[in-house]
Amino acid sequence: MKRLFVAVLTAALLLSLCLPAFAQSGTYILDQNDMLSSIDEAEAMAAEIYAEYGVCPMFATCTLETDEEAEAFADAVMEQNASAQDAILLLDCGSWLHVYTYGDAVARFSGQLQPCLDAYNYGGSYEDSVLAYLDQVKRILGGPAAEEPEPKPETESAAPLSPIQDGNGRVLVVDDADLLTDSEEAKLLSLAEEISARQKCDVAVVTNWSLGGKDSEAYADDYFDYNGYGYGENHDGILLLVSMEERDYAITTTGYGITAFTDYGLDYLVDRILPDLSDGDYYDCFRTYFETCDDLLTQARNGTPYDVHTSDGLEGQRLRRTIMSPAFLLVALGLGFLLSLIPLAILKSQVKNVKWNRDAGNYVKKDSLVLNNKRDVYLYANTTSRVIDTENRGSGGGGSTTHFGSSGISHGGTHGKF
């Protein structure tokens, strides 16, 4: 009896909190956490779906701690919309997502709730995520899209879950977190496209605000697979994901990207980009990322991927490229000449009473040194030896650690915080 009373009291409290907020929101969209800058487009799309298919698609944000609170909140939202007997409600509680169906929607969305969650997760910004969720609801209600067989993950990547370009039209720089200016984004996109086409390996950057409760590694893998990235039939590529909410980064590789970007190479790549990323210099960070990826791919194409025992090649290549440049040689020669004049001038100013003398004997006092007996005596020799292990030389470590994404495609990569 006590539990029933607490449940009723909780539902009443949540309803009292929901009503004023819902009155300020739309009929279909309740944004208590102010995550959306505008709900107009989502409201219009939801209204069209309701009018066409007779199922009310709803979305709400809130901050709740338990499943019981989330369920009571969802019931309160449904009571506010008593006219919507058949409905689907996606609830974003901040740290996790819930999907509820009511009436005829229970049967119509049977086995189809996960695609709705996935569409919301991979939608980009919050506004795009809500629209992607509503678009998935519309596809399911439309019938044919829901009846299509799922692609086999062993042979091909899964179909895109959000309206981002795929195939050869994939976007190599996606700045959903708005970290770059338009001109910076255009420069980076041009650089990414040039490197990807020349190296025949996609090199991409994606930024967003939130991972939606998903692990950064899994998010990066799925974003790559479900949005058409990867050059050629082996999906050769590398993608850097930056998420601002928890300051997460992740790098995922596929196909030839796993070969070119070894674990050791990824550590080197992270060391080069992490300082700028932590300082908020996002343009410099991403430019360094693209240029370093280009260098690593070049070394790999030459037959020696950057790894534990082949790391000298890249640094040597950078050093030789710098030293052999005409500008560097001219500056080095000029600077060396100027610096040599300073000590010569100082020494010359200190010597005022020395004159030139061709005969060195004039500097020795006469009869001051007399040698009566001269001989060479061999004393001893000391030899040190050590054994060099040639069998195990260069045999430890290296390579790439791999795992499988939800699509069934093999990935390499790394992740962390910045």
Beta strands, then each sheet from edge to edge (+ up, - down):
strand 1: 29-31
strand 2: 56-61
strand 3: 87-92
strand 4: 97-102
strand 5: 173-175
strand 6: 202-208
strand 7: 237-243
strand 8: 248-254
strand 9: 403-404
strand 10: 410-417
sheet 1: 1+ 2+ 3+ 4-
sheet 2: 5+ 6+ 7+ 8- 10+ 9-
end
